[in-house]
Amino acid sequence: MDGGERWVVAEVDGGAALVVPVGEDGRATGDVRREADVVAAVRNHPEVTRWVWRSTADVYPRLLSGGAHVERCYDIEAAENLLLGHEGRHGEPRSAAAAHARLHRRPVPPDPPPRAAEPGSQDSLFDPAPATPLPLEALLEVYADQLRRHDATAHPGRMRLLTAAESAGMLVAAEMNAAGLPWRGDVHKEVLRELLGERYGGSGEPRRLAELADEVSAAFGHRVRPDLPADVVKAFARAGIRIKSTRKWELEEIDHPAVKPLLQYKTLYRIWTAHGWSWLQDWVRDGRFRPEYTPGGTVSGRWTTNGGGALQIPKVIRRAVVADPGWRLVVADADQMEPRVLAAISRDRGLMDVAGSEEDLYTRLSDRAFAGDREHAKLALLGAVYGQTSGDGLKNLAALRRRFPLAVAYVDDAAKAGEEGRLVRTWLGRTSPPAVGAGDDDEAGIPQEQPGAEPASPDGEFTPGYASTNSRARGRFTRNFVVQGSAADWALLMLAALRRATAGMRAELVFFQHDEVIVHCPKEEAEAVAAAVREAGELAGRIAFGETPVRFPFTVAVVECYADAK
C-alpha cells in the first residue's frame, strides 16, 4: 500500500463520526476527533489520501450526495470477503461485526440479507439502511488484523493490490450509480413502438407480439402459447419433431413454418419484458438510468447489477443511450482481453509474443499455429480457457500445446487442481470457492449474485458462478476461473487508473461490464478521454502482471449514441 495520510472513520449513534490517523500497521498514530457526520469528516480533512471505513456501499453514496469526493479508500468488508476466500472460507459472514466477533472468538452474527432491487423507487437503491455502527476501537482492531492477514498470504504484495483495486472499484461503482447512464425516454418509446407496435390495455401483449403468436399458432394448426416453452415443445412433438428446449440454436436446425415467427417472437418478447415500457417507467429518472453496480458480484470478480438488466442491454435498445447536448460517449472495448491475460499470467514466451501487439490476436495466432485460419485459432484458444476439449477442440488443443506449452499447462494445472478439490487463485489472489460435498452434478451452495442481479457475462461465455461437486465440472470451472478472474482483477486496476486520469475533467464514468467501459464527457474532452482509456489499459497490465511484452489495447469509439459504437 502507498504512503500518505491514512485515517479510519467510524460512525456512531446519532450520525456523528469519529476519525483517527493510523500507521501502516493499522494502529492509531494520533488523537481521536469527533465530527458532525461522515461528510464533515471528509471535508474537514483534505490532507487524507486514503479513508478506511466499514463499507463503501454504505458511506460513499452519502458523501457524493453531500458534495464530498475521496481519492482512495480501504473497504473493510470488501477486504474481509477477499481474505475469507483466500483462507478457504467462502460464504462465511463478511461484515465488520462478524470479523470482530471472529477475532475475539465470539458468536459470529450473520450478514444482513442482500437487498433486492426496488423498481419504481430508485432512491432506495442508493440510500441503504446503515448497519449497526461498530465502535472505532473495534474497527481499528479489525483493520489491523486484516493487514496482518494480508502479510500472511503467499504473495502479500499482490493481495494488498487486489484489496486496493477492489476498494477502488467500490468507489467507481458508487460514482457511476450517482452519475447514471444518459437515457432518452422519448427515443426508447419510439424504438418500442417500431418493434412492438401499439400497446394494449392491461397486461396484454403489444400488437406485434400478438400477430406473431397468431402466426405461430397458424403454422401448427392449433393454438400455441409461444411464451410457454413447454407448450412449444408439445406443439413440435405433436408435429412429429422432438426438441429438448426452445433455445435459438436448437430451433434454427428445424425445418418448420413455425420457426421463423417463433424466433422473432422470442426476441421481441425478451425486449418487451426486460426493457419495455414498464422497465422505462421503473428505471429511468431525469434522463438517467442508474442500476446498482455490485463489484465482485460473482466469485470470479466480475461485476453484476442489482436489477435493471444493465449488463444485457440489447443493441436496438442502445439507441436510447444518447449523450447530452454538446457531450459525447467514449465507448471502449478491450480487445481479446482474456487470451492476453492468459499470456501474461502463464509467462508463455510464444503467446506473450503473439499478444505483444495491438493487432488482432487471433489473426496473429492463426499465422503462427493454424495456417492462417483465424476461426480455428480463436476456437482453439477459447476452448483451452473454457474447457472445450472434446472433438475438434481436442485436436486444436494439441496444436496449441505444441506451440504454447506453458499457456496450456497453466489452465490444465488449474483444471487438475479443481478436479482434486484444491483451491485456485487469480494472479492477484482472488480465490475460487472450495468444492462442497461429494457425489452428483448438482450445484454447490456457493453464494451467487444478489436478488435481481443478471449474469456478469451476457454473451453466453461460461461464467464461474458456482462450484460443482462433480470433479470434471469443477475442473472446467477452475480452468476458467484463473483466467477470467485475473481479467476481472486487471479490469479493476484499469478502472482505477482511468478514474484517476479523468479526475480533473468534467468527464464521468457511466457504464462498465467486464470488457467494456463508457465515459460521458464534453465533446472537447473526448480525444483526451480516449487516450486516457488506452493508457489505463496498459498501466493496469504493468501494475497487475509486471513488465511483460503483452499489450492490452482497446477499440475506442467516440459517438453521440451508444448503438453507433458497434
C-alpha positions as CSV (number, residue, x, y, z in Angstrom):
1,M,0.0,0.0,0.0
2,D,1.2,3.5,-0.7
3,G,2.1,6.2,1.8
4,G,0.3,9.4,2.6
5,E,-2.3,10.3,5.2
6,R,-4.5,7.3,6.2
7,W,-7.4,7.8,8.5
8,V,-10.0,5.4,9.9
9,V,-13.6,6.8,10.2
10,A,-16.3,5.1,12.2
11,E,-19.9,6.3,12.6
12,V,-21.5,6.4,16.0
13,D,-25.1,6.6,17.2
14,G,-26.7,9.9,16.2
15,G,-24.9,10.2,12.9
16,A,-21.7,11.6,14.2
17,A,-18.3,10.3,13.1
18,L,-15.1,9.5,14.9
19,V,-11.8,9.8,13.0
20,V,-8.2,9.0,13.8
21,P,-5.0,8.8,11.8
22,V,-3.3,5.4,11.6
23,G,0.0,4.0,10.5
24,E,0.9,1.2,8.1
25,D,0.2,-1.4,10.9
26,G,-3.3,-0.1,11.4
27,R,-2.6,1.3,14.8
28,A,-3.7,4.8,15.8
29,T,-1.0,7.5,15.5
30,G,-2.9,10.5,16.8
31,D,-5.8,11.7,18.8
32,V,-9.4,10.7,18.0
33,R,-11.5,13.5,16.7
34,R,-15.3,13.9,16.6
35,E,-17.0,15.3,13.5
36,A,-20.7,16.1,13.0
37,D,-21.0,13.4,10.4
38,V,-19.0,11.4,7.8
39,V,-19.4,14.2,5.2
40,A,-17.9,16.8,7.6
41,A,-15.1,14.3,8.4
42,V,-14.0,14.1,4.8
43,R,-14.4,17.8,4.1
44,N,-12.5,18.8,7.2
45,H,-9.5,16.6,6.5
46,P,-8.5,17.2,2.8
47,E,-5.0,16.0,3.7
48,V,-6.2,12.4,3.9
49,T,-5.3,10.4,0.8
50,R,-7.0,7.1,1.9
51,W,-10.0,6.7,4.1
52,V,-10.5,3.4,5.9
53,W,-14.2,2.6,6.6
54,R,-16.6,-0.2,7.1
55,S,-18.4,-0.2,3.7
56,T,-18.1,2.0,0.7
57,A,-21.6,1.0,-0.5
58,D,-23.0,2.4,2.7
59,V,-20.7,5.5,3.2
60,Y,-19.7,6.8,-0.2
61,P,-23.2,7.5,-1.8
62,R,-23.9,9.8,1.2
63,L,-20.6,11.5,0.7
64,L,-21.4,12.1,-3.0
65,S,-24.8,13.4,-2.3
66,G,-23.2,15.8,0.2
67,G,-20.7,17.0,-2.4
68,A,-17.7,15.2,-0.9
69,H,-15.2,13.2,-3.0
70,V,-12.4,10.9,-1.9
71,E,-9.3,9.8,-3.8
72,R,-8.9,6.4,-2.3
73,C,-10.4,4.2,0.3
74,Y,-9.9,0.8,2.1
75,D,-13.2,-1.1,2.3
76,I,-13.0,-3.3,5.4
77,E,-16.0,-5.5,4.4
78,A,-14.7,-6.0,0.8
79,A,-11.3,-6.9,2.2
80,E,-12.8,-9.3,4.6
81,N,-14.6,-11.1,1.7
82,L,-11.4,-11.4,-0.2
83,L,-9.4,-12.6,2.8
84,L,-12.1,-15.2,3.8
85,G,-12.0,-16.5,0.2
86,H,-8.2,-16.7,0.3
87,E,-8.4,-18.7,3.6
88,G,-10.8,-21.2,2.0
89,R,-13.8,-19.8,4.0
90,H,-16.1,-18.7,1.2
91,G,-19.6,-18.0,2.4
92,E,-18.8,-17.0,6.0
93,P,-20.2,-13.7,7.2
94,R,-18.1,-10.8,5.8
95,S,-19.4,-7.9,7.8
96,A,-17.0,-5.9,10.0
97,A,-19.1,-7.0,13.0
98,A,-18.6,-10.6,12.0
99,A,-14.8,-10.1,11.6
100,H,-14.6,-8.5,15.0
101,A,-16.5,-11.4,16.6
102,R,-14.2,-14.0,14.9
103,L,-11.2,-12.0,16.2
104,H,-12.4,-12.4,19.8
105,R,-13.9,-15.9,19.3
106,R,-17.4,-14.8,20.0
107,P,-20.6,-15.9,18.2
108,V,-20.5,-14.6,14.7
109,P,-23.5,-12.6,13.6
110,P,-24.9,-13.4,10.1
111,D,-24.7,-10.9,7.3
112,P,-27.9,-9.0,6.6
113,P,-29.8,-10.4,3.6
114,P,-28.9,-8.7,0.3
115,R,-31.3,-6.1,-0.8
116,A,-33.4,-6.8,-3.8
117,A,-33.8,-4.0,-6.3
118,E,-36.9,-1.9,-5.9
119,P,-38.1,-0.6,-9.3
120,G,-40.2,2.5,-9.2
121,S,-38.4,3.8,-6.1
122,Q,-34.8,4.3,-7.2
123,D,-33.8,6.4,-4.3
124,S,-34.0,3.3,-2.1
125,L,-31.2,1.7,-4.2
126,F,-28.7,4.4,-3.2
127,D,-29.7,5.1,0.3
128,P,-29.5,1.7,2.1
129,A,-30.3,1.5,5.8
130,P,-27.0,1.7,7.6
131,A,-25.8,-1.3,9.6
132,T,-25.4,-1.1,13.3
133,P,-22.3,1.1,13.9
134,L,-19.1,-0.7,15.0
135,P,-17.2,1.2,17.6
136,L,-14.0,2.9,16.4
137,E,-11.8,0.7,18.6
138,A,-13.4,-2.4,17.2
139,L,-12.9,-1.2,13.6
140,L,-9.3,-0.4,14.3
141,E,-8.8,-4.0,15.7
142,V,-10.4,-5.5,12.5
143,Y,-8.3,-3.3,10.2
144,A,-5.0,-4.1,12.0
145,D,-5.9,-7.8,11.9
146,Q,-6.7,-7.7,8.2
147,L,-3.3,-6.1,7.5
148,R,-1.6,-8.9,9.3
149,R,-3.7,-11.5,7.3
150,H,-2.6,-9.8,4.1
151,D,1.0,-10.3,5.1
152,A,0.4,-13.9,5.8
153,T,-0.6,-14.8,2.3
154,A,1.7,-16.4,-0.2
155,H,2.0,-13.1,-2.2
156,P,1.3,-10.2,0.2
157,G,2.0,-7.5,-2.3
158,R,-0.4,-8.9,-4.8
159,M,-3.1,-9.5,-2.2
160,R,-2.8,-5.9,-0.9
161,L,-3.0,-4.7,-4.5
162,L,-6.2,-6.8,-5.0
163,T,-7.8,-5.3,-1.9
164,A,-6.8,-1.8,-3.1
165,A,-8.3,-2.5,-6.5
166,E,-11.5,-3.9,-5.1
167,S,-11.9,-0.9,-2.9
168,A,-11.3,1.4,-5.9
169,G,-13.9,-0.5,-7.8
170,M,-16.4,0.2,-5.0
171,L,-15.7,3.9,-5.4
172,V,-16.2,3.7,-9.2
173,A,-19.5,1.8,-8.8
174,A,-20.9,4.4,-6.4
175,E,-19.9,7.2,-8.7
176,M,-21.4,5.5,-11.7
177,N,-24.6,5.0,-9.8
178,A,-24.7,8.7,-8.9
179,A,-23.9,9.8,-12.5
180,G,-26.2,7.5,-14.3
181,L,-26.1,6.4,-17.9
182,P,-27.7,9.1,-20.2
183,W,-31.0,7.8,-21.4
184,R,-33.6,9.3,-23.8
185,G,-37.0,8.1,-22.8
186,D,-38.6,9.5,-26.0
187,V,-36.2,7.6,-28.1
188,H,-36.8,4.4,-26.1
189,K,-40.6,4.7,-26.6
190,E,-40.1,5.3,-30.3
191,V,-38.0,2.1,-30.6
192,L,-40.6,0.1,-28.7
193,R,-43.3,1.4,-31.0
194,E,-41.3,0.4,-34.1
195,L,-40.5,-3.0,-32.7
196,L,-43.7,-3.9,-30.9
197,G,-46.5,-1.7,-32.2
198,E,-49.3,-0.3,-30.2
199,R,-49.7,-1.2,-26.5
200,Y,-52.9,-2.9,-25.5
201,G,-54.6,-2.1,-22.2
202,G,-54.0,-4.1,-19.1
203,S,-51.3,-6.8,-19.2
204,G,-52.0,-7.8,-22.8
205,E,-49.1,-8.2,-25.3
206,P,-48.4,-5.4,-27.7
207,R,-49.7,-5.7,-31.3
208,R,-46.7,-7.2,-33.0
209,L,-46.3,-9.9,-30.4
210,A,-50.0,-10.8,-30.7
211,E,-49.6,-11.0,-34.5
212,L,-46.5,-13.3,-34.2
213,A,-48.3,-15.5,-31.7
214,D,-51.1,-15.9,-34.2
215,E,-48.6,-16.8,-36.9
216,V,-47.1,-19.5,-34.7
217,S,-50.5,-21.0,-33.9
218,A,-51.4,-20.9,-37.6
219,A,-48.2,-22.8,-38.5
220,F,-49.0,-25.5,-36.0
221,G,-52.7,-25.6,-36.9
222,H,-53.9,-25.1,-33.3
223,R,-53.5,-22.6,-30.5
224,V,-50.0,-22.4,-29.1
225,R,-48.6,-20.1,-26.4
226,P,-45.1,-19.1,-27.7
227,D,-44.2,-17.6,-24.4
228,L,-44.5,-21.0,-22.7
229,P,-41.6,-23.3,-23.6
230,A,-43.5,-26.4,-22.6
231,D,-46.3,-25.5,-24.9
232,V,-43.9,-25.1,-27.8
233,V,-42.1,-28.4,-27.1
234,K,-45.5,-30.2,-27.1
235,A,-46.6,-28.5,-30.3
236,F,-43.4,-29.6,-32.1
237,A,-43.9,-33.2,-30.7
238,R,-47.4,-33.2,-32.0
239,A,-45.9,-32.3,-35.4
240,G,-43.5,-35.2,-35.2
241,I,-40.5,-33.2,-34.2
242,R,-38.7,-33.8,-30.9
243,I,-36.8,-31.0,-29.3
244,K,-35.2,-30.7,-25.9
245,S,-35.6,-27.0,-25.5
246,T,-36.7,-23.8,-27.2
247,R,-33.2,-22.4,-27.4
248,K,-32.4,-20.4,-30.5
249,W,-29.7,-22.8,-31.8
250,E,-31.9,-25.8,-31.5
251,L,-34.9,-24.1,-33.2
252,E,-32.7,-22.9,-36.1
253,E,-32.0,-26.6,-37.0
254,I,-35.7,-27.3,-37.5
255,D,-37.5,-27.1,-40.9
256,H,-40.9,-26.0,-39.9
257,P,-43.0,-22.9,-40.8
258,A,-43.4,-22.0,-37.1
259,V,-39.7,-21.5,-36.5
260,K,-39.3,-18.1,-38.1
261,P,-42.2,-16.3,-36.3
262,L,-41.3,-18.2,-33.1
263,L,-37.7,-16.8,-33.2
264,Q,-39.0,-13.3,-33.9
265,Y,-41.5,-13.6,-31.1
266,K,-38.8,-14.8,-28.6
267,T,-36.6,-11.8,-29.5
268,L,-39.3,-9.2,-29.2
269,Y,-40.8,-10.8,-26.1
270,R,-37.5,-10.6,-24.3
271,I,-37.3,-6.9,-25.2
272,W,-40.8,-6.3,-24.1
273,T,-40.4,-8.0,-20.7
274,A,-36.8,-6.9,-20.0
275,H,-36.7,-3.4,-21.4
276,G,-40.2,-2.5,-22.3
277,W,-42.5,0.4,-21.2
278,S,-42.6,-0.8,-17.6
279,W,-38.9,-1.0,-17.4
280,L,-38.6,2.5,-18.7
281,Q,-41.0,3.8,-16.1
282,D,-39.3,1.9,-13.3
283,W,-35.6,2.5,-14.0
284,V,-35.1,5.8,-15.8
285,R,-35.4,9.1,-13.9
286,D,-34.4,12.6,-15.0
287,G,-32.8,11.3,-18.2
288,R,-30.6,8.8,-16.4
289,F,-30.5,5.0,-15.9
290,R,-29.0,4.1,-12.6
291,P,-28.5,0.4,-12.0
292,E,-26.9,-0.5,-8.7
293,Y,-23.5,-1.9,-9.7
294,T,-22.1,-4.6,-7.5
295,P,-18.3,-5.1,-7.8
296,G,-17.3,-8.7,-7.3
297,G,-20.9,-9.8,-7.8
298,T,-19.7,-13.2,-8.9
299,V,-16.9,-15.3,-7.3
300,S,-14.6,-14.6,-10.3
301,G,-14.7,-10.9,-9.5
302,R,-16.9,-9.9,-12.4
303,W,-19.5,-7.2,-11.7
304,T,-23.2,-7.6,-11.6
305,T,-26.0,-5.1,-11.2
306,N,-28.8,-5.4,-8.7
307,G,-31.7,-5.3,-11.2
308,G,-32.3,-3.2,-14.2
309,G,-30.6,-5.5,-16.7
310,A,-27.7,-3.1,-17.3
311,L,-25.3,-5.8,-18.4
312,Q,-27.8,-7.1,-21.0
313,I,-28.9,-4.0,-22.9
314,P,-29.9,-5.2,-26.5
315,K,-28.2,-3.3,-29.3
316,V,-31.5,-2.0,-30.6
317,I,-32.4,-0.5,-27.1
318,R,-28.9,1.1,-27.0
319,R,-30.4,3.7,-29.4
320,A,-31.9,5.3,-26.3
321,V,-28.4,5.8,-24.8
322,V,-27.7,9.3,-26.1
323,A,-25.1,11.8,-24.9
324,D,-26.3,15.2,-23.5
325,P,-26.1,18.1,-26.0
326,G,-22.5,19.1,-26.6
327,W,-21.3,15.9,-24.9
328,R,-20.1,12.5,-26.3
329,L,-19.9,8.9,-25.3
330,V,-16.4,7.4,-25.4
331,V,-17.2,3.6,-25.7
332,A,-14.1,1.4,-25.2
333,D,-13.9,-2.4,-25.7
334,A,-10.9,-4.3,-24.5
335,D,-9.5,-6.4,-27.4
336,Q,-9.3,-10.1,-26.7
337,M,-8.8,-9.4,-23.0
338,E,-8.8,-12.9,-21.6
339,P,-6.3,-14.5,-24.1
340,R,-4.0,-11.6,-23.4
341,V,-4.4,-12.2,-19.7
342,L,-3.6,-15.9,-20.2
343,A,-0.4,-14.9,-21.9
344,A,0.6,-12.6,-19.1
345,I,-0.1,-15.0,-16.2
346,S,1.3,-18.1,-17.9
347,R,4.5,-16.3,-18.9
348,D,4.5,-18.4,-22.1
349,R,7.0,-16.6,-24.3
350,G,5.3,-17.6,-27.6
351,L,1.9,-16.5,-26.5
352,M,3.3,-13.3,-25.0
353,D,4.9,-12.5,-28.3
354,V,1.5,-13.1,-30.1
355,A,-0.2,-10.8,-27.5
356,G,2.6,-8.2,-27.7
357,S,0.9,-6.2,-30.4
358,E,-2.2,-4.2,-30.8
359,E,-3.1,-6.2,-33.9
360,D,-5.9,-8.8,-33.8
361,L,-4.6,-11.5,-31.5
362,Y,-6.5,-14.4,-33.2
363,T,-5.1,-13.4,-36.7
364,R,-1.5,-13.4,-35.3
365,L,-2.2,-16.7,-33.6
366,S,-3.6,-18.3,-36.7
367,D,-0.5,-17.2,-38.6
368,R,1.7,-18.9,-36.1
369,A,-0.1,-22.2,-35.5
370,F,-3.2,-22.6,-37.6
371,A,-2.1,-22.0,-41.2
372,G,-3.9,-18.6,-41.3
373,D,-7.3,-20.0,-40.2
374,R,-8.4,-17.3,-37.7
375,E,-11.6,-19.1,-36.7
376,H,-9.8,-22.3,-35.8
377,A,-7.2,-20.3,-33.8
378,K,-10.0,-18.5,-31.9
379,L,-11.9,-21.7,-31.1
380,A,-8.7,-23.4,-30.0
381,L,-7.6,-20.7,-27.6
382,L,-11.1,-20.1,-26.1
383,G,-11.5,-23.9,-25.9
384,A,-8.4,-24.1,-23.8
385,V,-9.7,-21.4,-21.5
386,Y,-13.3,-22.7,-21.3
387,G,-12.6,-26.4,-21.2
388,Q,-13.9,-27.3,-24.7
389,T,-11.5,-30.2,-25.1
390,S,-13.5,-32.8,-27.0
391,G,-13.9,-33.5,-30.7
392,D,-12.2,-30.8,-32.8
393,G,-11.4,-28.9,-29.5
394,L,-9.1,-31.7,-28.5
395,K,-7.2,-31.6,-31.8
396,N,-7.0,-27.8,-31.6
397,L,-5.7,-28.0,-28.0
398,A,-3.0,-30.4,-29.1
399,A,-1.8,-27.8,-31.7
400,L,-1.8,-25.1,-29.0
401,R,0.1,-27.3,-26.6
402,R,2.9,-27.8,-29.1
403,R,3.3,-24.1,-29.8
404,F,2.4,-22.6,-26.4
405,P,3.1,-25.3,-23.8
406,L,3.3,-23.0,-20.7
407,A,-0.1,-21.4,-21.5
408,V,-1.9,-24.7,-21.9
409,A,-0.2,-26.1,-18.9
410,Y,-1.3,-23.2,-16.8
411,V,-5.0,-23.8,-17.4
412,D,-4.5,-27.6,-17.4
413,D,-2.9,-27.3,-13.9
414,A,-5.8,-25.2,-12.7
415,A,-8.3,-27.8,-14.0
416,K,-6.4,-30.6,-12.3
417,A,-6.4,-28.7,-9.1
418,G,-10.2,-28.2,-9.3
419,E,-10.8,-31.9,-10.1
420,E,-8.8,-32.8,-7.0
421,G,-10.8,-30.4,-4.8
422,R,-7.9,-27.9,-4.3
423,L,-8.3,-24.1,-4.5
424,V,-7.0,-22.0,-7.3
425,R,-6.3,-18.3,-7.3
426,T,-6.2,-15.4,-9.8
427,W,-2.8,-13.7,-10.4
428,L,-3.5,-11.2,-7.6
429,G,-5.0,-13.8,-5.2
430,R,-8.8,-13.9,-5.6
431,T,-9.7,-17.4,-4.6
432,S,-12.1,-20.0,-6.0
433,P,-14.8,-21.4,-3.8
434,P,-14.0,-24.9,-2.4
435,A,-15.8,-27.9,-3.6
436,V,-18.8,-28.7,-1.4
437,G,-19.8,-32.2,-0.5
438,A,-19.4,-35.1,-3.0
439,G,-21.5,-37.0,-5.4
440,D,-23.6,-35.8,-8.3
441,D,-23.6,-32.9,-10.7
442,D,-25.8,-30.6,-8.5
443,E,-24.6,-27.1,-8.0
444,A,-22.9,-26.5,-4.6
445,G,-24.3,-23.9,-2.2
446,I,-21.9,-21.1,-3.1
447,P,-23.4,-17.7,-2.8
448,Q,-24.0,-16.1,-6.2
449,E,-25.4,-12.8,-7.3
450,Q,-27.8,-10.6,-5.3
451,P,-31.5,-11.0,-6.0
452,G,-32.4,-9.5,-9.3
453,A,-28.8,-9.5,-10.5
454,E,-28.1,-10.6,-14.0
455,P,-25.2,-12.8,-15.0
456,A,-21.9,-11.0,-15.5
457,S,-21.5,-12.5,-18.9
458,P,-24.5,-11.9,-21.2
459,D,-22.7,-13.2,-24.3
460,G,-23.0,-16.8,-23.3
461,E,-19.5,-17.4,-22.0
462,F,-19.0,-19.8,-19.2
463,T,-19.2,-17.7,-16.0
464,P,-17.9,-19.3,-12.8
465,G,-20.8,-18.5,-10.5
466,Y,-20.7,-21.8,-8.5
467,A,-18.5,-24.7,-7.7
468,S,-19.8,-28.1,-8.8
469,T,-19.3,-31.2,-6.7
470,N,-18.6,-33.2,-9.9
471,S,-14.9,-33.3,-10.4
472,R,-14.9,-32.7,-14.2
473,A,-17.3,-29.8,-13.9
474,R,-15.2,-28.3,-11.2
475,G,-12.1,-28.7,-13.3
476,R,-13.8,-26.7,-16.1
477,F,-14.7,-24.1,-13.5
478,T,-11.2,-23.7,-12.1
479,R,-9.6,-23.8,-15.6
480,N,-11.7,-20.7,-16.5
481,F,-11.5,-19.1,-13.1
482,V,-7.8,-18.4,-13.1
483,V,-8.1,-16.6,-16.5
484,Q,-11.5,-14.9,-16.1
485,G,-10.8,-13.9,-12.5
486,S,-7.3,-12.5,-13.4
487,A,-9.0,-10.5,-16.2
488,A,-11.5,-9.1,-13.7
489,D,-8.6,-8.0,-11.4
490,W,-7.0,-6.3,-14.4
491,A,-10.2,-4.5,-15.2
492,L,-10.4,-3.1,-11.6
493,L,-7.0,-1.6,-12.0
494,M,-7.9,-0.2,-15.4
495,L,-11.0,1.5,-13.9
496,A,-8.9,2.9,-11.0
497,A,-6.3,4.3,-13.5
498,L,-9.0,5.7,-15.7
499,R,-10.8,7.3,-12.8
500,R,-7.5,9.0,-11.7
501,A,-6.7,10.1,-15.2
502,T,-10.0,11.9,-15.7
503,A,-10.2,13.3,-12.2
504,G,-9.5,16.9,-13.4
505,M,-12.0,16.7,-16.2
506,R,-15.8,17.0,-16.4
507,A,-15.9,13.5,-17.8
508,E,-17.7,10.8,-15.8
509,L,-17.6,7.0,-15.9
510,V,-21.2,5.9,-16.6
511,F,-21.1,2.2,-17.6
512,F,-18.9,-0.8,-17.1
513,Q,-19.1,-4.5,-17.9
514,H,-16.2,-7.0,-17.9
515,D,-14.5,-5.8,-21.1
516,E,-16.3,-2.5,-21.9
517,V,-16.4,0.9,-20.3
518,I,-18.3,4.1,-21.3
519,V,-17.3,7.6,-20.3
520,H,-19.7,10.5,-20.8
521,C,-17.8,13.7,-21.5
522,P,-17.9,17.1,-23.1
523,K,-17.1,17.0,-26.8
524,E,-13.8,18.8,-26.3
525,E,-12.6,16.2,-23.8
526,A,-13.4,13.2,-25.9
527,E,-9.9,12.9,-27.5
528,A,-8.2,13.1,-24.1
529,V,-10.6,10.6,-22.6
530,A,-10.0,8.1,-25.4
531,A,-6.2,8.4,-24.9
532,A,-6.7,8.0,-21.1
533,V,-8.6,4.8,-21.7
534,R,-5.8,3.3,-23.8
535,E,-3.2,4.4,-21.3
536,A,-5.2,3.0,-18.4
537,G,-5.3,-0.4,-20.0
538,E,-1.6,-0.5,-20.5
539,L,-0.9,0.8,-17.0
540,A,-3.2,-1.8,-15.5
541,G,-1.3,-4.5,-17.3
542,R,2.0,-3.4,-15.9
543,I,0.7,-3.0,-12.4
544,A,-1.1,-6.3,-12.3
545,F,1.4,-8.6,-14.2
546,G,4.7,-6.7,-14.1
547,E,6.8,-5.8,-17.1
548,T,5.7,-8.3,-19.9
549,P,5.5,-7.9,-23.7
550,V,1.7,-8.3,-23.5
551,R,-0.3,-5.3,-24.7
552,F,-3.9,-4.5,-23.6
553,P,-5.4,-2.4,-26.4
554,F,-8.9,-1.0,-26.6
555,T,-11.1,-0.4,-29.6
556,V,-12.5,3.1,-28.9
557,A,-15.4,4.9,-30.5
558,V,-16.5,8.5,-29.8
559,V,-20.2,8.7,-30.5
560,E,-23.4,10.5,-29.6
561,C,-25.4,7.3,-29.4
562,Y,-24.3,4.0,-27.8
563,A,-25.8,2.0,-30.7
564,D,-23.4,3.7,-33.1
565,A,-20.3,2.3,-31.3
566,K,-20.6,-1.3,-32.7
